[in-house]
């Protein structure tokens, strides 16, 4: 994936995985307002699996990064 898709900064995810590993992701992908609204609607409707499918299938992100992004939407950071 091209690095110019990411905003500056680092986000460290720790203690989020049962295997004891810490994963570090480089920022957030650029997401337009309509897509952001769609993702928030899915999360508010308690359908995070749709957001996971969008990130993994449509965007091509790996499952760890998709899970990280979904958690960030729940927390209100994305």
N, C-alpha and C positions, 0 to 999 in steps of 0.2 A: 504494500500500500504506500502511496506517495506521502511523504512527510508534510506536504503543504496542506493536507486535509485536516491537520490538527492545529488547535490553538496553542499558544505558548503555555508553558508550565507543566508541572508533573503532578499526577495524582497517585498517591500510594494507597493501595488497598492492603490492609493487614488484618489478620485474624478473621477473615471472611471465609476462609476455606478450611475444611476439616483436615486436609493433608498437611497443614502446618507451614505451607509455603506462602511467601509474600509475593504478590504480583504488582508490578509497577506499570502504569499505562501513561503514555505521553499525551496528556490533555484530552480534550473533547473533539469529536468530529464537528465539522461545520454543518449545522442543521437549520434549514429554513423554518420560518414561522408556521407555514401550513403543516409541515411534517411534525414539528414540535407540538402543535395543537392536537394532531392525530395521536401521537404517542401518549400525551397526557390524558386524552379521552379513554384510551385503552387502559391506562393505569387506574384512572378513576372508576372505570367500569369493572375493575378487578379482573382484567384479562391480560396479564403480563406476558402470557405465552404468545400473543399476537405481536407484541413489541420484540420479543426474543426472535420470532420467526423473521420479522422485518430486518433486524440487525444482522442475523446470520445468513439468511437467504438473499435478501435484496442488497444489503450493503457489503456482504462478504466478510464480516468480522468474525473472529473466533468466538466460541461460546463464553470464554472467560471475560472477554471485553464486552460482549453483549450483556452479560450478567452485571458487570460493573456499571454500564450505562443505565440499565433498568434500576439498579439501586440508587443511582444519582437522580433519576427522575422521581423516584419515591421520596427522596430526601429534599427535593425541590432545587437542586443545584444545576439541573440541565434544562 
